[in-house]
Amino acid sequence: MDEKQLQALANERVKHNSLLNINLLIASWSGAEAALNAELTHHLGYKE
């Protein structure tokens, strides 16, 4: 592989890792949202 091909491969790897991190962040927000909704339901005594 020449230097340009290696750089292109490295750039794709960075993009892949960024997308993976974004997906993990969204998943953690979804989990936090569910927990907060459950807490609110418990606090109010009924679902909003």
PDBQT receptor file of N, H, CA, C and O in Angstrom, charges set to zero:
ATOM      1  N   MET A   1       0.850  -1.185   0.000  1.00  0.00    +0.000 N 
ATOM      2  CA  MET A   1       0.000   0.000   0.000  1.00  0.00    +0.000 C 
ATOM      3  C   MET A   1       0.884   1.233   0.000  1.00  0.00    +0.000 C 
ATOM      4  O   MET A   1       1.918   1.287   0.666  1.00  0.00    +0.000 OA
ATOM      5  N   ASP A   2       0.449   2.216  -0.763  1.00  0.00    +0.000 N 
ATOM      6  H   ASP A   2      -0.390   2.172  -1.305  1.00  0.00    +0.000 HD
ATOM      7  CA  ASP A   2       1.212   3.457  -0.745  1.00  0.00    +0.000 C 
ATOM      8  C   ASP A   2       0.659   4.381   0.348  1.00  0.00    +0.000 C 
ATOM      9  O   ASP A   2      -0.322   4.056   1.017  1.00  0.00    +0.000 OA
ATOM     10  N   GLU A   3       1.297   5.519   0.509  1.00  0.00    +0.000 N 
ATOM     11  H   GLU A   3       2.094   5.783  -0.035  1.00  0.00    +0.000 HD
ATOM     12  CA  GLU A   3       0.940   6.440   1.598  1.00  0.00    +0.000 C 
ATOM     13  C   GLU A   3      -0.492   6.965   1.471  1.00  0.00    +0.000 C 
ATOM     14  O   GLU A   3      -1.182   7.117   2.479  1.00  0.00    +0.000 OA
ATOM     15  N   LYS A   4      -0.946   7.244   0.247  1.00  0.00    +0.000 N 
ATOM     16  H   LYS A   4      -0.386   7.121  -0.571  1.00  0.00    +0.000 HD
ATOM     17  CA  LYS A   4      -2.311   7.745   0.048  1.00  0.00    +0.000 C 
ATOM     18  C   LYS A   4      -3.349   6.700   0.453  1.00  0.00    +0.000 C 
ATOM     19  O   LYS A   4      -4.363   7.028   1.069  1.00  0.00    +0.000 OA
ATOM     20  N   GLN A   5      -3.091   5.448   0.105  1.00  0.00    +0.000 N 
ATOM     21  H   GLN A   5      -2.267   5.181  -0.395  1.00  0.00    +0.000 HD
ATOM     22  CA  GLN A   5      -4.018   4.376   0.471  1.00  0.00    +0.000 C 
ATOM     23  C   GLN A   5      -4.068   4.181   1.989  1.00  0.00    +0.000 C 
ATOM     24  O   GLN A   5      -5.134   3.959   2.562  1.00  0.00    +0.000 OA
ATOM     25  N   LEU A   6      -2.905   4.266   2.624  1.00  0.00    +0.000 N 
ATOM     26  H   LEU A   6      -2.039   4.446   2.158  1.00  0.00    +0.000 HD
ATOM     27  CA  LEU A   6      -2.863   4.138   4.078  1.00  0.00    +0.000 C 
ATOM     28  C   LEU A   6      -3.612   5.284   4.753  1.00  0.00    +0.000 C 
ATOM     29  O   LEU A   6      -4.330   5.074   5.730  1.00  0.00    +0.000 OA
ATOM     30  N   GLN A   7      -3.441   6.495   4.226  1.00  0.00    +0.000 N 
ATOM     31  H   GLN A   7      -2.858   6.665   3.433  1.00  0.00    +0.000 HD
ATOM     32  CA  GLN A   7      -4.137   7.650   4.791  1.00  0.00    +0.000 C 
ATOM     33  C   GLN A   7      -5.644   7.512   4.605  1.00  0.00    +0.000 C 
ATOM     34  O   GLN A   7      -6.410   7.833   5.514  1.00  0.00    +0.000 OA
ATOM     35  N   ALA A   8      -6.075   7.039   3.444  1.00  0.00    +0.000 N 
ATOM     36  H   ALA A   8      -5.453   6.779   2.706  1.00  0.00    +0.000 HD
ATOM     37  CA  ALA A   8      -7.504   6.837   3.186  1.00  0.00    +0.000 C 
ATOM     38  C   ALA A   8      -8.072   5.786   4.138  1.00  0.00    +0.000 C 
ATOM     39  O   ALA A   8      -9.175   5.948   4.661  1.00  0.00    +0.000 OA
ATOM     40  N   LEU A   9      -7.326   4.720   4.360  1.00  0.00    +0.000 N 
ATOM     41  H   LEU A   9      -6.430   4.588   3.935  1.00  0.00    +0.000 HD
ATOM     42  CA  LEU A   9      -7.752   3.676   5.286  1.00  0.00    +0.000 C 
ATOM     43  C   LEU A   9      -7.856   4.223   6.712  1.00  0.00    +0.000 C 
ATOM     44  O   LEU A   9      -8.809   3.917   7.429  1.00  0.00    +0.000 OA
ATOM     45  N   ALA A  10      -6.888   5.020   7.113  1.00  0.00    +0.000 N 
ATOM     46  H   ALA A  10      -6.114   5.268   6.531  1.00  0.00    +0.000 HD
ATOM     47  CA  ALA A  10      -6.908   5.620   8.451  1.00  0.00    +0.000 C 
ATOM     48  C   ALA A  10      -8.094   6.564   8.599  1.00  0.00    +0.000 C 
ATOM     49  O   ALA A  10      -8.734   6.588   9.651  1.00  0.00    +0.000 OA
ATOM     50  N   ASN A  11      -8.396   7.340   7.567  1.00  0.00    +0.000 N 
ATOM     51  H   ASN A  11      -7.876   7.321   6.713  1.00  0.00    +0.000 HD
ATOM     52  CA  ASN A  11      -9.533   8.261   7.607  1.00  0.00    +0.000 C 
ATOM     53  C   ASN A  11     -10.851   7.505   7.735  1.00  0.00    +0.000 C 
ATOM     54  O   ASN A  11     -11.735   7.927   8.481  1.00  0.00    +0.000 OA
ATOM     55  N   GLU A  12     -10.990   6.406   7.023  1.00  0.00    +0.000 N 
ATOM     56  H   GLU A  12     -10.272   6.064   6.417  1.00  0.00    +0.000 HD
ATOM     57  CA  GLU A  12     -12.206   5.598   7.118  1.00  0.00    +0.000 C 
ATOM     58  C   GLU A  12     -12.356   5.012   8.520  1.00  0.00    +0.000 C 
ATOM     59  O   GLU A  12     -13.462   4.929   9.053  1.00  0.00    +0.000 OA
ATOM     60  N   ARG A  13     -11.248   4.611   9.101  1.00  0.00    +0.000 N 
ATOM     61  H   ARG A  13     -10.349   4.678   8.668  1.00  0.00    +0.000 HD
ATOM     62  CA  ARG A  13     -11.274   4.059  10.464  1.00  0.00    +0.000 C 
ATOM     63  C   ARG A  13     -11.756   5.119  11.458  1.00  0.00    +0.000 C 
ATOM     64  O   ARG A  13     -12.553   4.821  12.347  1.00  0.00    +0.000 OA
ATOM     65  N   VAL A  14     -11.276   6.343  11.308  1.00  0.00    +0.000 N 
ATOM     66  H   VAL A  14     -10.629   6.585  10.586  1.00  0.00    +0.000 HD
ATOM     67  CA  VAL A  14     -11.691   7.433  12.194  1.00  0.00    +0.000 C 
ATOM     68  C   VAL A  14     -13.182   7.697  12.032  1.00  0.00    +0.000 C 
ATOM     69  O   VAL A  14     -13.889   7.874  13.024  1.00  0.00    +0.000 OA
ATOM     70  N   LYS A  15     -13.673   7.725  10.784  1.00  0.00    +0.000 N 
ATOM     71  H   LYS A  15     -13.098   7.581   9.978  1.00  0.00    +0.000 HD
ATOM     72  CA  LYS A  15     -15.102   7.945  10.542  1.00  0.00    +0.000 C 
ATOM     73  C   LYS A  15     -15.929   6.838  11.181  1.00  0.00    +0.000 C 
ATOM     74  O   LYS A  15     -16.958   7.109  11.800  1.00  0.00    +0.000 OA
ATOM     75  N   HIS A  16     -15.484   5.591  11.034  1.00  0.00    +0.000 N 
ATOM     76  H   HIS A  16     -14.649   5.371  10.531  1.00  0.00    +0.000 HD
ATOM     77  CA  HIS A  16     -16.201   4.446  11.604  1.00  0.00    +0.000 C 
ATOM     78  C   HIS A  16     -16.271   4.569  13.127  1.00  0.00    +0.000 C 
ATOM     79  O   HIS A  16     -17.330   4.364  13.721  1.00  0.00    +0.000 OA
ATOM     80  N   ASN A  17     -15.147   4.902  13.754  1.00  0.00    +0.000 N 
ATOM     81  H   ASN A  17     -14.287   5.068  13.272  1.00  0.00    +0.000 HD
ATOM     82  CA  ASN A  17     -15.118   5.037  15.212  1.00  0.00    +0.000 C 
ATOM     83  C   ASN A  17     -16.009   6.181  15.672  1.00  0.00    +0.000 C 
ATOM     84  O   ASN A  17     -16.662   6.073  16.710  1.00  0.00    +0.000 OA
ATOM     85  N   SER A  18     -16.046   7.277  14.916  1.00  0.00    +0.000 N 
ATOM     86  H   SER A  18     -15.515   7.365  14.073  1.00  0.00    +0.000 HD
ATOM     87  CA  SER A  18     -16.899   8.408  15.274  1.00  0.00    +0.000 C 
ATOM     88  C   SER A  18     -18.367   8.006  15.224  1.00  0.00    +0.000 C 
ATOM     89  O   SER A  18     -19.138   8.352  16.119  1.00  0.00    +0.000 OA
ATOM     90  N   LEU A  19     -18.755   7.276  14.183  1.00  0.00    +0.000 N 
ATOM     91  H   LEU A  19     -18.129   6.995  13.456  1.00  0.00    +0.000 HD
ATOM     92  CA  LEU A  19     -20.147   6.828  14.072  1.00  0.00    +0.000 C 
ATOM     93  C   LEU A  19     -20.499   5.855  15.188  1.00  0.00    +0.000 C 
ATOM     94  O   LEU A  19     -21.605   5.897  15.727  1.00  0.00    +0.000 OA
ATOM     95  N   LEU A  20     -19.568   4.985  15.533  1.00  0.00    +0.000 N 
ATOM     96  H   LEU A  20     -18.669   4.951  15.095  1.00  0.00    +0.000 HD
ATOM     97  CA  LEU A  20     -19.801   4.039  16.619  1.00  0.00    +0.000 C 
ATOM     98  C   LEU A  20     -19.999   4.788  17.932  1.00  0.00    +0.000 C 
ATOM     99  O   LEU A  20     -20.891   4.451  18.711  1.00  0.00    +0.000 OA
ATOM    100  N   ASN A  21     -19.172   5.802  18.181  1.00  0.00    +0.000 N 
ATOM    101  H   ASN A  21     -18.448   6.075  17.548  1.00  0.00    +0.000 HD
ATOM    102  CA  ASN A  21     -19.298   6.590  19.405  1.00  0.00    +0.000 C 
ATOM    103  C   ASN A  21     -20.623   7.335  19.444  1.00  0.00    +0.000 C 
ATOM    104  O   ASN A  21     -21.242   7.434  20.504  1.00  0.00    +0.000 OA
ATOM    105  N   ILE A  22     -21.066   7.858  18.316  1.00  0.00    +0.000 N 
ATOM    106  H   ILE A  22     -20.563   7.777  17.456  1.00  0.00    +0.000 HD
ATOM    107  CA  ILE A  22     -22.351   8.550  18.251  1.00  0.00    +0.000 C 
ATOM    108  C   ILE A  22     -23.483   7.576  18.561  1.00  0.00    +0.000 C 
ATOM    109  O   ILE A  22     -24.401   7.916  19.308  1.00  0.00    +0.000 OA
ATOM    110  N   ASN A  23     -23.431   6.384  18.004  1.00  0.00    +0.000 N 
ATOM    111  H   ASN A  23     -22.685   6.108  17.398  1.00  0.00    +0.000 HD
ATOM    112  CA  ASN A  23     -24.462   5.373  18.275  1.00  0.00    +0.000 C 
ATOM    113  C   ASN A  23     -24.502   5.001  19.752  1.00  0.00    +0.000 C 
ATOM    114  O   ASN A  23     -25.583   4.838  20.319  1.00  0.00    +0.000 OA
ATOM    115  N   LEU A  24     -23.338   4.864  20.379  1.00  0.00    +0.000 N 
ATOM    116  H   LEU A  24     -22.461   4.997  19.918  1.00  0.00    +0.000 HD
ATOM    117  CA  LEU A  24     -23.295   4.543  21.806  1.00  0.00    +0.000 C 
ATOM    118  C   LEU A  24     -23.855   5.686  22.643  1.00  0.00    +0.000 C 
ATOM    119  O   LEU A  24     -24.542   5.454  23.638  1.00  0.00    +0.000 OA
ATOM    120  N   LEU A  25     -23.562   6.919  22.241  1.00  0.00    +0.000 N 
ATOM    121  H   LEU A  25     -23.003   7.107  21.434  1.00  0.00    +0.000 HD
ATOM    122  CA  LEU A  25     -24.076   8.087  22.950  1.00  0.00    +0.000 C 
ATOM    123  C   LEU A  25     -25.594   8.150  22.862  1.00  0.00    +0.000 C 
ATOM    124  O   LEU A  25     -26.267   8.407  23.860  1.00  0.00    +0.000 OA
ATOM    125  N   ILE A  26     -26.129   7.918  21.678  1.00  0.00    +0.000 N 
ATOM    126  H   ILE A  26     -25.582   7.710  20.868  1.00  0.00    +0.000 HD
ATOM    127  CA  ILE A  26     -27.588   7.922  21.494  1.00  0.00    +0.000 C 
ATOM    128  C   ILE A  26     -28.227   6.819  22.331  1.00  0.00    +0.000 C 
ATOM    129  O   ILE A  26     -29.269   7.037  22.949  1.00  0.00    +0.000 OA
ATOM    130  N   ALA A  27     -27.623   5.658  22.355  1.00  0.00    +0.000 N 
ATOM    131  H   ALA A  27     -26.776   5.482  21.852  1.00  0.00    +0.000 HD
ATOM    132  CA  ALA A  27     -28.159   4.548  23.149  1.00  0.00    +0.000 C 
ATOM    133  C   ALA A  27     -28.163   4.893  24.635  1.00  0.00    +0.000 C 
ATOM    134  O   ALA A  27     -29.112   4.561  25.345  1.00  0.00    +0.000 OA
ATOM    135  N   SER A  28     -27.114   5.553  25.107  1.00  0.00    +0.000 N 
ATOM    136  H   SER A  28     -26.343   5.823  24.530  1.00  0.00    +0.000 HD
ATOM    137  CA  SER A  28     -27.070   5.917  26.528  1.00  0.00    +0.000 C 
ATOM    138  C   SER A  28     -28.106   6.983  26.845  1.00  0.00    +0.000 C 
ATOM    139  O   SER A  28     -28.698   6.963  27.924  1.00  0.00    +0.000 OA
ATOM    140  N   TRP A  29     -28.338   7.920  25.919  1.00  0.00    +0.000 N 
ATOM    141  H   TRP A  29     -27.857   7.936  25.042  1.00  0.00    +0.000 HD
ATOM    142  CA  TRP A  29     -29.385   8.933  26.128  1.00  0.00    +0.000 C 
ATOM    143  C   TRP A  29     -30.754   8.275  26.192  1.00  0.00    +0.000 C 
ATOM    144  O   TRP A  29     -31.592   8.659  27.008  1.00  0.00    +0.000 OA
ATOM    145  N   SER A  30     -30.983   7.294  25.342  1.00  0.00    +0.000 N 
ATOM    146  H   SER A  30     -30.302   6.982  24.679  1.00  0.00    +0.000 HD
ATOM    147  CA  SER A  30     -32.271   6.594  25.334  1.00  0.00    +0.000 C 
ATOM    148  C   SER A  30     -32.503   5.890  26.663  1.00  0.00    +0.000 C 
ATOM    149  O   SER A  30     -33.611   5.913  27.199  1.00  0.00    +0.000 OA
ATOM    150  N   GLY A  31     -31.470   5.275  27.186  1.00  0.00    +0.000 N 
ATOM    151  H   GLY A  31     -30.570   5.257  26.751  1.00  0.00    +0.000 HD
ATOM    152  CA  GLY A  31     -31.576   4.607  28.478  1.00  0.00    +0.000 C 
ATOM    153  C   GLY A  31     -31.830   5.597  29.598  1.00  0.00    +0.000 C 
ATOM    154  O   GLY A  31     -32.639   5.339  30.490  1.00  0.00    +0.000 OA
ATOM    155  N   ALA A  32     -31.141   6.736  29.557  1.00  0.00    +0.000 N 
ATOM    156  H   ALA A  32     -30.484   6.946  28.832  1.00  0.00    +0.000 HD
ATOM    157  CA  ALA A  32     -31.341   7.765  30.576  1.00  0.00    +0.000 C 
ATOM    158  C   ALA A  32     -32.744   8.341  30.484  1.00  0.00    +0.000 C 
ATOM    159  O   ALA A  32     -33.375   8.601  31.509  1.00  0.00    +0.000 OA
ATOM    160  N   GLU A  33     -33.234   8.542  29.282  1.00  0.00    +0.000 N 
ATOM    161  H   GLU A  33     -32.721   8.331  28.450  1.00  0.00    +0.000 HD
ATOM    162  CA  GLU A  33     -34.585   9.067  29.095  1.00  0.00    +0.000 C 
ATOM    163  C   GLU A  33     -35.619   8.102  29.671  1.00  0.00    +0.000 C 
ATOM    164  O   GLU A  33     -36.566   8.533  30.329  1.00  0.00    +0.000 OA
ATOM    165  N   ALA A  34     -35.452   6.828  29.434  1.00  0.00    +0.000 N 
ATOM    166  H   ALA A  34     -34.683   6.478  28.899  1.00  0.00    +0.000 HD
ATOM    167  CA  ALA A  34     -36.382   5.827  29.964  1.00  0.00    +0.000 C 
ATOM    168  C   ALA A  34     -36.367   5.838  31.490  1.00  0.00    +0.000 C 
ATOM    169  O   ALA A  34     -37.417   5.751  32.126  1.00  0.00    +0.000 OA
ATOM    170  N   ALA A  35     -35.188   5.942  32.069  1.00  0.00    +0.000 N 
ATOM    171  H   ALA A  35     -34.334   6.012  31.553  1.00  0.00    +0.000 HD
ATOM    172  CA  ALA A  35     -35.075   5.973  33.532  1.00  0.00    +0.000 C 
ATOM    173  C   ALA A  35     -35.738   7.223  34.101  1.00  0.00    +0.000 C 
ATOM    174  O   ALA A  35     -36.438   7.149  35.111  1.00  0.00    +0.000 OA
ATOM    175  N   LEU A  36     -35.522   8.369  33.460  1.00  0.00    +0.000 N 
ATOM    176  H   LEU A  36     -34.953   8.430  32.640  1.00  0.00    +0.000 HD
ATOM    177  CA  LEU A  36     -36.143   9.609  33.932  1.00  0.00    +0.000 C 
ATOM    178  C   LEU A  36     -37.655   9.565  33.791  1.00  0.00    +0.000 C 
ATOM    179  O   LEU A  36     -38.373  10.047  34.668  1.00  0.00    +0.000 OA
ATOM    180  N   ASN A  37     -38.143   8.997  32.709  1.00  0.00    +0.000 N 
ATOM    181  H   ASN A  37     -37.560   8.605  31.997  1.00  0.00    +0.000 HD
ATOM    182  CA  ASN A  37     -39.595   8.865  32.535  1.00  0.00    +0.000 C 
ATOM    183  C   ASN A  37     -40.194   7.960  33.606  1.00  0.00    +0.000 C 
ATOM    184  O   ASN A  37     -41.273   8.243  34.128  1.00  0.00    +0.000 OA
ATOM    185  N   ALA A  38     -39.507   6.886  33.931  1.00  0.00    +0.000 N 
ATOM    186  H   ALA A  38     -38.630   6.656  33.507  1.00  0.00    +0.000 HD
ATOM    187  CA  ALA A  38     -39.986   5.983  34.981  1.00  0.00    +0.000 C 
ATOM    188  C   ALA A  38     -40.002   6.695  36.328  1.00  0.00    +0.000 C 
ATOM    189  O   ALA A  38     -40.938   6.530  37.110  1.00  0.00    +0.000 OA
ATOM    190  N   GLU A  39     -38.976   7.480  36.597  1.00  0.00    +0.000 N 
ATOM    191  H   GLU A  39     -38.216   7.614  35.962  1.00  0.00    +0.000 HD
ATOM    192  CA  GLU A  39     -38.909   8.230  37.849  1.00  0.00    +0.000 C 
ATOM    193  C   GLU A  39     -40.039   9.257  37.926  1.00  0.00    +0.000 C 
ATOM    194  O   GLU A  39     -40.658   9.423  38.977  1.00  0.00    +0.000 OA
ATOM    195  N   LEU A  40     -40.305   9.938  36.825  1.00  0.00    +0.000 N 
ATOM    196  H   LEU A  40     -39.802   9.803  35.971  1.00  0.00    +0.000 HD
ATOM    197  CA  LEU A  40     -41.388  10.921  36.783  1.00  0.00    +0.000 C 
ATOM    198  C   LEU A  40     -42.734  10.241  36.999  1.00  0.00    +0.000 C 
ATOM    199  O   LEU A  40     -43.575  10.750  37.741  1.00  0.00    +0.000 OA
ATOM    200  N   THR A  41     -42.941   9.105  36.364  1.00  0.00    +0.000 N 
ATOM    201  H   THR A  41     -42.258   8.692  35.761  1.00  0.00    +0.000 HD
ATOM    202  CA  THR A  41     -44.185   8.353  36.541  1.00  0.00    +0.000 C 
ATOM    203  C   THR A  41     -44.350   7.950  38.004  1.00  0.00    +0.000 C 
ATOM    204  O   THR A  41     -45.438   8.066  38.568  1.00  0.00    +0.000 OA
ATOM    205  N   HIS A  42     -43.275   7.480  38.606  1.00  0.00    +0.000 N 
ATOM    206  H   HIS A  42     -42.391   7.386  38.148  1.00  0.00    +0.000 HD
ATOM    207  CA  HIS A  42     -43.327   7.083  40.014  1.00  0.00    +0.000 C 
ATOM    208  C   HIS A  42     -43.630   8.296  40.895  1.00  0.00    +0.000 C 
ATOM    209  O   HIS A  42     -44.442   8.208  41.816  1.00  0.00    +0.000 OA
ATOM    210  N   HIS A  43     -42.981   9.421  40.614  1.00  0.00    +0.000 N 
ATOM    211  H   HIS A  43     -42.321   9.493  39.866  1.00  0.00    +0.000 HD
ATOM    212  CA  HIS A  43     -43.161  10.634  41.412  1.00  0.00    +0.000 C 
ATOM    213  C   HIS A  43     -44.589  11.160  41.307  1.00  0.00    +0.000 C 
ATOM    214  O   HIS A  43     -45.193  11.534  42.313  1.00  0.00    +0.000 OA
ATOM    215  N   LEU A  44     -45.127  11.187  40.089  1.00  0.00    +0.000 N 
ATOM    216  H   LEU A  44     -44.637  10.883  39.272  1.00  0.00    +0.000 HD
ATOM    217  CA  LEU A  44     -46.474  11.715  39.879  1.00  0.00    +0.000 C 
ATOM    218  C   LEU A  44     -47.553  10.717  40.280  1.00  0.00    +0.000 C 
ATOM    219  O   LEU A  44     -48.667  11.103  40.633  1.00  0.00    +0.000 OA
ATOM    220  N   GLY A  45     -47.219   9.440  40.224  1.00  0.00    +0.000 N 
ATOM    221  H   GLY A  45     -46.314   9.126  39.937  1.00  0.00    +0.000 HD
ATOM    222  CA  GLY A  45     -48.190   8.410  40.535  1.00  0.00    +0.000 C 
ATOM    223  C   GLY A  45     -49.006   7.989  39.328  1.00  0.00    +0.000 C 
ATOM    224  O   GLY A  45     -49.882   7.131  39.437  1.00  0.00    +0.000 OA
ATOM    225  N   TYR A  46     -48.726   8.584  38.181  1.00  0.00    +0.000 N 
ATOM    226  H   TYR A  46     -48.015   9.281  38.093  1.00  0.00    +0.000 HD
ATOM    227  CA  TYR A  46     -49.408   8.223  36.930  1.00  0.00    +0.000 C 
ATOM    228  C   TYR A  46     -48.524   8.641  35.769  1.00  0.00    +0.000 C 
ATOM    229  O   TYR A  46     -47.621   9.467  35.909  1.00  0.00    +0.000 OA
ATOM    230  N   LYS A  47     -48.811   8.046  34.620  1.00  0.00    +0.000 N 
ATOM    231  H   LYS A  47     -49.544   7.375  34.507  1.00  0.00    +0.000 HD
ATOM    232  CA  LYS A  47     -48.052   8.369  33.415  1.00  0.00    +0.000 C 
ATOM    233  C   LYS A  47     -48.555   9.675  32.831  1.00  0.00    +0.000 C 
ATOM    234  O   LYS A  47     -49.764   9.896  32.758  1.00  0.00    +0.000 OA
ATOM    235  N   GLU A  48     -47.644  10.543  32.415  1.00  0.00    +0.000 N 
ATOM    236  H   GLU A  48     -46.662  10.364  32.474  1.00  0.00    +0.000 HD
ATOM    237  CA  GLU A  48     -48.039  11.820  31.813  1.00  0.00    +0.000 C 
ATOM    238  C   GLU A  48     -48.784  11.628  30.538  1.00  0.00    +0.000 C 
ATOM    239  O   GLU A  48     -49.187  12.604  29.905  1.00  0.00    +0.000 OA
TER     240      GLU A  48
